[in-house]
Amino acid sequence: MEETEVCVEIGDESALARLASQLAAAVSPGLLITLSGPLAAGKTTFARAFLRALGHQGKVKSPTFTLVESYAFPALTVHHFDLYRLEDPQELYFLGFEDYLKADTLCLIEWPEKGEGMLPPADLAIAMTILDLTRRRLIVAGRSNRGRQLLSTWIPPTVL
């Protein structure tokens, strides 16, 4: 399957939050979005901004210890996973991961490499790299037809 990829440089945390908010405005149920990168790259910051843009007003907890936090919105439910503490990808089976994949949900997964072999292919994969204290490079890949379509509407055509 053909993959579409875009590279975006972000200058600070507020720019990362704006990009996450723009993504939230463009998503639809049934998507699987992954966020990868080293510690402190901005994965959880991105996820928090994404959830707030969808309308969550409470605290957005990092699911580092719980593995998943779920947020219900009128149009969809978002399951925010953090797989950092996963010892073995098989743990996803015991967690009942497949039960989270429904037509009316969206899965946002940090540290997807920890679930390699057990996760279905991502529709949209976002890889973050730390450039310096504030700047980040995001390589955003549309890995499915829906992911490529989302990428073309989310990232302005001038960036493509």
Contacts in CASP RR format, 6 or more apart in sequence:
PFRMAT RR
TARGET T0000
AUTHOR 0000-0000-0000
METHOD contacts of the structure
MODEL  1
MEETEVCVEIGDESALARLASQLAAAVSPGLLITLSGPLAAGKTTFARAF
LRALGHQGKVKSPTFTLVESYAFPALTVHHFDLYRLEDPQELYFLGFEDY
LKADTLCLIEWPEKGEGMLPPADLAIAMTILDLTRRRLIVAGRSNRGRQL
LSTWIPPTVL
1 143 0 8 1.000
1 144 0 8 1.000
2 148 0 8 1.000
3 141 0 8 1.000
3 142 0 8 1.000
3 143 0 8 1.000
3 148 0 8 1.000
4 141 0 8 1.000
4 142 0 8 1.000
4 148 0 8 1.000
4 151 0 8 1.000
4 152 0 8 1.000
5 139 0 8 1.000
5 140 0 8 1.000
5 141 0 8 1.000
5 142 0 8 1.000
6 139 0 8 1.000
6 140 0 8 1.000
6 141 0 8 1.000
6 151 0 8 1.000
6 155 0 8 1.000
6 159 0 8 1.000
6 160 0 8 1.000
7 137 0 8 1.000
7 138 0 8 1.000
7 139 0 8 1.000
7 140 0 8 1.000
8 19 0 8 1.000
8 137 0 8 1.000
8 138 0 8 1.000
8 140 0 8 1.000
8 155 0 8 1.000
8 159 0 8 1.000
9 131 0 8 1.000
9 135 0 8 1.000
9 136 0 8 1.000
9 137 0 8 1.000
9 138 0 8 1.000
10 16 0 8 1.000
10 19 0 8 1.000
10 135 0 8 1.000
10 136 0 8 1.000
10 137 0 8 1.000
10 138 0 8 1.000
11 134 0 8 1.000
11 135 0 8 1.000
11 136 0 8 1.000
12 134 0 8 1.000
12 135 0 8 1.000
13 42 0 8 1.000
13 45 0 8 1.000
13 134 0 8 1.000
16 42 0 8 1.000
16 45 0 8 1.000
16 46 0 8 1.000
16 49 0 8 1.000
16 136 0 8 1.000
17 45 0 8 1.000
17 46 0 8 1.000
17 49 0 8 1.000
18 49 0 8 1.000
19 46 0 8 1.000
19 138 0 8 1.000
20 45 0 8 1.000
20 46 0 8 1.000
20 47 0 8 1.000
20 48 0 8 1.000
20 49 0 8 1.000
20 50 0 8 1.000
20 53 0 8 1.000
21 49 0 8 1.000
21 50 0 8 1.000
21 52 0 8 1.000
21 53 0 8 1.000
22 154 0 8 1.000
23 33 0 8 1.000
23 50 0 8 1.000
23 53 0 8 1.000
23 150 0 8 1.000
23 154 0 8 1.000
24 49 0 8 1.000
24 50 0 8 1.000
24 51 0 8 1.000
24 53 0 8 1.000
24 54 0 8 1.000
25 53 0 8 1.000
26 150 0 8 1.000
26 153 0 8 1.000
26 154 0 8 1.000
27 33 0 8 1.000
27 76 0 8 1.000
27 106 0 8 1.000
27 150 0 8 1.000
28 76 0 8 1.000
28 106 0 8 1.000
28 146 0 8 1.000
28 150 0 8 1.000
29 75 0 8 1.000
29 76 0 8 1.000
29 103 0 8 1.000
29 104 0 8 1.000
29 105 0 8 1.000
29 106 0 8 1.000
30 76 0 8 1.000
30 101 0 8 1.000
30 102 0 8 1.000
30 103 0 8 1.000
30 104 0 8 1.000
30 105 0 8 1.000
30 106 0 8 1.000
30 123 0 8 1.000
31 106 0 8 1.000
31 107 0 8 1.000
31 123 0 8 1.000
31 124 0 8 1.000
31 146 0 8 1.000
31 147 0 8 1.000
31 150 0 8 1.000
32 101 0 8 1.000
32 106 0 8 1.000
32 107 0 8 1.000
32 109 0 8 1.000
32 119 0 8 1.000
32 120 0 8 1.000
32 121 0 8 1.000
32 122 0 8 1.000
32 123 0 8 1.000
32 124 0 8 1.000
33 106 0 8 1.000
33 107 0 8 1.000
33 108 0 8 1.000
33 109 0 8 1.000
33 122 0 8 1.000
33 123 0 8 1.000
33 124 0 8 1.000
33 125 0 8 1.000
33 126 0 8 1.000
34 109 0 8 1.000
34 110 0 8 1.000
34 112 0 8 1.000
34 119 0 8 1.000
34 122 0 8 1.000
34 124 0 8 1.000
34 125 0 8 1.000
34 126 0 8 1.000
35 43 0 8 1.000
35 46 0 8 1.000
35 47 0 8 1.000
35 108 0 8 1.000
35 109 0 8 1.000
35 110 0 8 1.000
35 112 0 8 1.000
35 126 0 8 1.000
35 128 0 8 1.000
36 43 0 8 1.000
36 110 0 8 1.000
36 111 0 8 1.000
36 112 0 8 1.000
36 113 0 8 1.000
36 125 0 8 1.000
36 126 0 8 1.000
36 127 0 8 1.000
36 128 0 8 1.000
37 43 0 8 1.000
37 127 0 8 1.000
37 128 0 8 1.000
37 129 0 8 1.000
38 128 0 8 1.000
38 129 0 8 1.000
38 130 0 8 1.000
40 130 0 8 1.000
41 128 0 8 1.000
41 129 0 8 1.000
41 130 0 8 1.000
41 136 0 8 1.000
42 128 0 8 1.000
42 136 0 8 1.000
43 110 0 8 1.000
43 111 0 8 1.000
43 128 0 8 1.000
44 62 0 8 1.000
44 82 0 8 1.000
44 110 0 8 1.000
46 126 0 8 1.000
46 128 0 8 1.000
47 60 0 8 1.000
47 80 0 8 1.000
47 108 0 8 1.000
47 110 0 8 1.000
48 60 0 8 1.000
50 78 0 8 1.000
50 108 0 8 1.000
51 60 0 8 1.000
51 71 0 8 1.000
51 78 0 8 1.000
51 80 0 8 1.000
52 60 0 8 1.000
54 71 0 8 1.000
54 73 0 8 1.000
54 78 0 8 1.000
55 73 0 8 1.000
56 71 0 8 1.000
56 73 0 8 1.000
60 69 0 8 1.000
60 71 0 8 1.000
60 80 0 8 1.000
61 69 0 8 1.000
62 82 0 8 1.000
63 69 0 8 1.000
63 80 0 8 1.000
63 81 0 8 1.000
63 82 0 8 1.000
63 110 0 8 1.000
64 82 0 8 1.000
64 84 0 8 1.000
64 85 0 8 1.000
65 85 0 8 1.000
67 81 0 8 1.000
67 82 0 8 1.000
67 83 0 8 1.000
67 85 0 8 1.000
67 86 0 8 1.000
67 95 0 8 1.000
68 79 0 8 1.000
68 80 0 8 1.000
68 81 0 8 1.000
68 82 0 8 1.000
68 95 0 8 1.000
68 100 0 8 1.000
69 79 0 8 1.000
69 80 0 8 1.000
70 77 0 8 1.000
70 78 0 8 1.000
70 79 0 8 1.000
70 80 0 8 1.000
71 77 0 8 1.000
71 78 0 8 1.000
71 80 0 8 1.000
76 104 0 8 1.000
76 105 0 8 1.000
76 106 0 8 1.000
77 104 0 8 1.000
77 105 0 8 1.000
77 106 0 8 1.000
78 105 0 8 1.000
78 106 0 8 1.000
78 107 0 8 1.000
78 108 0 8 1.000
79 100 0 8 1.000
79 105 0 8 1.000
79 106 0 8 1.000
79 107 0 8 1.000
79 108 0 8 1.000
80 108 0 8 1.000
80 110 0 8 1.000
81 100 0 8 1.000
81 107 0 8 1.000
81 108 0 8 1.000
81 109 0 8 1.000
81 110 0 8 1.000
82 110 0 8 1.000
82 111 0 8 1.000
83 92 0 8 1.000
83 109 0 8 1.000
83 110 0 8 1.000
83 111 0 8 1.000
83 112 0 8 1.000
83 114 0 8 1.000
83 115 0 8 1.000
84 110 0 8 1.000
84 111 0 8 1.000
84 114 0 8 1.000
86 92 0 8 1.000
86 111 0 8 1.000
86 114 0 8 1.000
86 115 0 8 1.000
89 114 0 8 1.000
89 115 0 8 1.000
89 116 0 8 1.000
89 117 0 8 1.000
89 118 0 8 1.000
89 119 0 8 1.000
90 118 0 8 1.000
92 115 0 8 1.000
92 118 0 8 1.000
92 119 0 8 1.000
93 118 0 8 1.000
97 118 0 8 1.000
97 119 0 8 1.000
100 107 0 8 1.000
101 107 0 8 1.000
101 120 0 8 1.000
109 119 0 8 1.000
109 122 0 8 1.000
112 119 0 8 1.000
112 122 0 8 1.000
112 125 0 8 1.000
121 143 0 8 1.000
121 144 0 8 1.000
122 142 0 8 1.000
122 143 0 8 1.000
122 144 0 8 1.000
123 142 0 8 1.000
123 143 0 8 1.000
123 144 0 8 1.000
123 146 0 8 1.000
123 147 0 8 1.000
123 150 0 8 1.000
124 140 0 8 1.000
124 141 0 8 1.000
124 142 0 8 1.000
124 143 0 8 1.000
124 147 0 8 1.000
124 150 0 8 1.000
124 151 0 8 1.000
125 140 0 8 1.000
125 141 0 8 1.000
125 142 0 8 1.000
125 143 0 8 1.000
126 138 0 8 1.000
126 139 0 8 1.000
126 140 0 8 1.000
126 141 0 8 1.000
127 138 0 8 1.000
127 139 0 8 1.000
127 140 0 8 1.000
127 141 0 8 1.000
128 136 0 8 1.000
128 137 0 8 1.000
128 138 0 8 1.000
129 136 0 8 1.000
129 137 0 8 1.000
129 138 0 8 1.000
129 139 0 8 1.000
130 136 0 8 1.000
131 137 0 8 1.000
140 151 0 8 1.000
140 154 0 8 1.000
140 155 0 8 1.000
141 151 0 8 1.000
142 148 0 8 1.000
142 150 0 8 1.000
142 151 0 8 1.000
152 160 0 8 1.000
END
